[in-house]
């Protein structure tokens, strides 16, 4: 099924609001930002917004399995009938391929979920990477600095961001160009 953003919001709230309230603040703000980017994705507005609501569902207790939230969330979404495309968007959001490689899960991610490179995936990454952990608006530089500070220099997350940063910046630049070319 192609999930509605309403179903995605309800699902995300159910799994994150109480168990992970700070993550819930982030997810709500990412979804709001994605709604503001909807004009960039045409007919895929519902898909973008649903993916934003669900992008961090893999952190939730009972869903987390491998310790890699993008893969855990995507697998869970697929098992629960959310559809292949939304599962793939969640699986690959925000340079997840680099984290998968750091965790020894790169082959699993690549074989289970195709990576999409569209305005939808770009907008999802942009919304995630310009929203802080408490839902605050951040620049990409501020977001990357916050992540590095939160996880510390030796964490797998910090290591993967060092590798992912050039790809991430390309996506953010593409989205900013789309925003400049297509004002609301």
Phi and psi in degrees as a GROMACS rama.xvg file:
@    title "Ramachandran Plot"
@    xaxis  label "Phi"
@    yaxis  label "Psi"
@TYPE xy
-92.1786  111.402  UNK-2
-71.547  145.69  UNK-3
-78.7328  158.177  UNK-4
-65.5737  -27.3451  UNK-5
-65.3006  -45.4212  UNK-6
-63.956  -41.5834  UNK-7
-62.5664  -43.844  UNK-8
-62.7316  -44.5982  UNK-9
-63.3403  -41.9193  UNK-10
-64.2739  -47.4351  UNK-11
-61.0723  -44.8228  UNK-12
-59.731  -43.9265  UNK-13
-58.3504  -40.7043  UNK-14
-92.67  -21.7026  UNK-15
-112.902  -34.7098  UNK-16
-55.2768  -48.308  UNK-17
-87.0141  -45.0693  UNK-18
-68.946  -37.6625  UNK-19
-138.245  71.1399  UNK-20
-60.841  -34.8456  UNK-21
-68.9691  -40.8823  UNK-22
-61.6417  -38.9639  UNK-23
-61.3317  -41.0127  UNK-24
-59.7235  -44.7463  UNK-25
-60.834  -49.5118  UNK-26
-61.834  -43.8524  UNK-27
-58.5057  -42.8904  UNK-28
-70.6947  -37.003  UNK-29
-62.4748  -42.5734  UNK-30
-63.8251  -40.8654  UNK-31
-63.3368  -42.2437  UNK-32
-64.0675  -41.8374  UNK-33
-60.6177  -39.8605  UNK-34
-59.8581  -35.9136  UNK-35
-71.7095  -16.3746  UNK-36
-98.8357  -0.00156773  UNK-37
-54.6785  -34.0829  UNK-38
-64.2502  -13.6558  UNK-39
-84.0044  -14.1847  UNK-40
-117.561  6.49448  UNK-41
57.6828  -124.085  UNK-42
-70.431  -7.57415  UNK-43
-95.089  20.5918  UNK-44
-57.6364  -49.7446  UNK-45
-61.13  -40.4382  UNK-46
-62.9801  -47.4127  UNK-47
-59.0044  -48.5344  UNK-48
-65.5872  -41.7734  UNK-49
-62.1954  -43.853  UNK-50
-62.18  -37.9588  UNK-51
-63.8876  -43.7096  UNK-52
-62.0181  -31.9802  UNK-53
-104.179  -1.10494  UNK-54
-60.5339  -28.7498  UNK-55
-111.166  17.4678  UNK-56
-60.0785  -25.7599  UNK-57
-68.1836  -8.84834  UNK-58
-80.966  -18.1584  UNK-59
-66.3789  139.297  UNK-60
-56.8494  138.048  UNK-61
89.5587  -17.6591  UNK-62
-109.397  -40.5561  UNK-63
-57.7612  132.873  UNK-64
-136.051  -59.9619  UNK-65
-85.7158  -15.3631  UNK-66
91.8876  -0.205693  UNK-67
-112.446  100.478  UNK-68
-61.145  -34.35  UNK-69
-65.1726  -45.2453  UNK-70
-70.9278  -44.0453  UNK-71
-60.9298  -44.6109  UNK-72
-64.4082  -44.0525  UNK-73
-62.8644  -43.343  UNK-74
-62.2524  -43.2314  UNK-75
-63.3675  -45.076  UNK-76
-60.1553  -42.4804  UNK-77
-64.898  -44.3628  UNK-78
-62.1062  -29.691  UNK-79
-98.9089  18.8734  UNK-80
77.1008  22.765  UNK-81
-80.6238  -7.59026  UNK-82
98.9841  152.599  UNK-83
-66.3757  -39.947  UNK-84
-69.2041  -44.3852  UNK-85
-66.4585  -38.1755  UNK-86
-61.0857  -42.3919  UNK-87
-67.0415  -39.0444  UNK-88
-61.58  -43.2064  UNK-89
-66.6392  -42.3545  UNK-90
-58.9458  -36.5114  UNK-91
-107.935  9.90849  UNK-92
-65.142  143.827  UNK-93
51.273  55.6614  UNK-94
62.6855  33.1684  UNK-95
-58.1084  -25.8643  UNK-96
-57.2395  -36.0456  UNK-97
-70.9589  -40.0487  UNK-98
-66.7495  -39.286  UNK-99
-58.434  -44.5204  UNK-100
-61.455  -44.0403  UNK-101
-61.132  -31.8696  UNK-102
-93.8621  3.54884  UNK-103
74.2612  22.4677  UNK-104
-117.264  13.563  UNK-105
-60.7487  -42.4577  UNK-106
-66.3056  -41.4029  UNK-107
-61.8454  -46.3779  UNK-108
-60.2555  -48.9142  UNK-109
-65.3831  -37.7666  UNK-110
-79.0401  -26.756  UNK-111
-91.0532  -29.5596  UNK-112
-138.083  120.104  UNK-113
-70.8822  142.188  UNK-114
-85.9252  128.093  UNK-115
-99.4704  134.724  UNK-116
-124.155  86.4701  UNK-117
-137.568  176.876  UNK-118
-60.8664  -30.245  UNK-119
-66.9666  -51.2327  UNK-120
-63.9483  -39.7505  UNK-121
-61.3265  -44.3827  UNK-122
-65.123  -37.3073  UNK-123
-63.1565  -47.5231  UNK-124
-61.0919  -43.7752  UNK-125
-60.5864  -47.1469  UNK-126
-60.485  -42.4015  UNK-127
-67.2333  -42.716  UNK-128
-87.2683  3.57957  UNK-129
-120.335  20.3697  UNK-130
-129.778  125.852  UNK-131
-78.1819  175.789  UNK-132
-67.3657  -18.1918  UNK-133
-107.517  13.647  UNK-134
89.38  5.1654  UNK-135
-77.7493  151.169  UNK-136
-73.7203  131.024  UNK-137
-135.818  155.321  UNK-138
-77.5356  166.364  UNK-139
-60.7727  -41.5536  UNK-140
-59.997  -43.4288  UNK-141
-65.0177  -39.9717  UNK-142
-65.0803  -45.0205  UNK-143
-64.2461  -40.9751  UNK-144
-63.2847  -41.8543  UNK-145
-62.2789  -43.093  UNK-146
-62.769  -46.2391  UNK-147
-61.6965  -40.6478  UNK-148
-68.0509  -43.463  UNK-149
-64.3575  -40.8576  UNK-150
-92.7109  -23.7658  UNK-151
87.7596  163.643  UNK-152
-70.5563  -22.6618  UNK-153
-102.163  -0.654968  UNK-154
-73.9178  151.278  UNK-155
-58.4517  -34.8921  UNK-156
-65.577  -44.3969  UNK-157
-63.1716  -42.7815  UNK-158
-61.7751  -42.6288  UNK-159
-70.0474  -33.5012  UNK-160
-65.938  -31.5617  UNK-161
-61.1955  -39.6019  UNK-162
-77.0969  -32.7299  UNK-163
-82.6518  -20.2335  UNK-164
-53.566  -45.1682  UNK-165
-60.5362  -42.712  UNK-166
-64.9343  -43.3815  UNK-167
-60.7076  -44.6528  UNK-168
-63.2728  -35.4439  UNK-169
-61.9199  -43.7273  UNK-170
-64.5496  -44.947  UNK-171
-62.4132  -43.4669  UNK-172
-61.2724  -43.0919  UNK-173
-61.0903  -42.4849  UNK-174
-67.339  -41.2904  UNK-175
-63.6958  -36.9738  UNK-176
-64.1616  -41.8406  UNK-177
-62.4425  -40.448  UNK-178
-63.7489  -39.7801  UNK-179
-68.8396  -36.0994  UNK-180
-80.3373  -21.3143  UNK-181
-134.587  71.1022  UNK-182
-62.3656  153.546  UNK-183
